[in-house]
Amino acid sequence: MASTAVDPLFVIKGNLSYRTPIQLAPFRASGISCINFQFQRSCQKSLGNVTLHHDKWMAMRRSKFLQHVVVPMAPTAPSPAADDPDYLKKLAESYGFQQIGEPLPDDVTLRDIITSLPKKVFDIDDMKAWGSVLISVTSYVLGIFMIAKAPWYLLPLAWAWTGTAITGFFVIGHDCAHRSFARNKLLEDIVGTLAFMPLIYPYEPWRFKHDQHHAKTNMLHEDTAWHPVWKEDIEASPTLRKALIFGYGPFRTFMSIAHWLLWHFDLKKFRQSEVNRVLISLSAVFAFMGVVWPLIIYKTGIAGWVKFWLMPWMGYHFWVSKLSFPTLLIYHSECAISSNLHG
């Protein structure tokens, strides 16, 4: 008789004959549930051995006739340790992350890879670097002029232009942090700090966290830019679920602002050796807030502050949220192939 047992934890299908009841307990491990049945005929009157496999936590063998397929029971097994290599491997595979290409030979170092690249990729183009500064500053000045002169119905266009222009400031600071803007590190730090000041983005805190992001890319607890949310947390909190739906939808810009606030102003998030440089950057952005903001308000009022600074700044966060935040934060393993997660 063809039978199917369905439970939120598993689905089992097969041609099952039955006489004697049997109960099997499902197991859950941090959102990953897996039960595989293997049938081997041992005699004409029996389907054979029914084997339950769930990684290394349990293996149970019973040789019986089946009357009822599976009776779902409450999860009883504890979650495995987050640092268990076997568990982490299975978790990664369930989300579609598999190896791409051949394994890297043991005798190949990062320096070997770097030296294999053409020399021109490391060349610093002063004309291109300072040309980008000129383009961004000119575009920003033009945007401020447009905001000052445009009628109210053209202000959104002027804000979009100006927000895009100051996104160029962020790109300049980004290149300075990556040491690809100039040959002098001090000059890069000065330019990066100045470029980030109108964005109220402290340069050194961002540089430290961005370096950590590149050093620990896609490492679950260490990457500062990639923080997927556990399935259990979403299921336990309807508020969090709605926040993610809207935060990565129409309110994506505000997710960028939240990231800006959470990661760059708390001294506890930085090593002691980094604190002095962090304080210098914080002083720079607070100086901008303490001088430029009051000047704008004095000349144009609070409405002018919103008009000339806040709205372009929101446009900048719109672009950063589109450029920086992952599109597929949460997905199911069955979507892995269609999402091209296998490379």
Buried (B, 14 or more C-beta within 10 A) or exposed (E): EEBEBEBEBBEBEBEBEBEEEBEBBBBBBBBBBBBEBEEEEEEEEBBEBBBBBBBEEEEEEEEBBBEEBBEBEEBEEEBBEEEBEEBBEBBBBBBBBEEEEEEEEEEEEEEEEEEEEEEEEEEEEEEEBBEBBEEBBEBBEBBBEBBEEBEEEEBEEBBBBBBBBBBBBBBBBBBBBBBBBBEEEEEBBBBBBBBBBBBBBBBBBBBBBBEBBEEBEEEBEEBBBBEBBEEEEBEEEEEBBEBBEEBBEEBBBBBBBBBBEEBBBEEEBBEEEBBEBBBBBBEBBEEBEEEBBEEBBEEBEEEBBBBBBBBBBBBBBBBBBEEBBEEEBBBEEEEBEEBEBEE
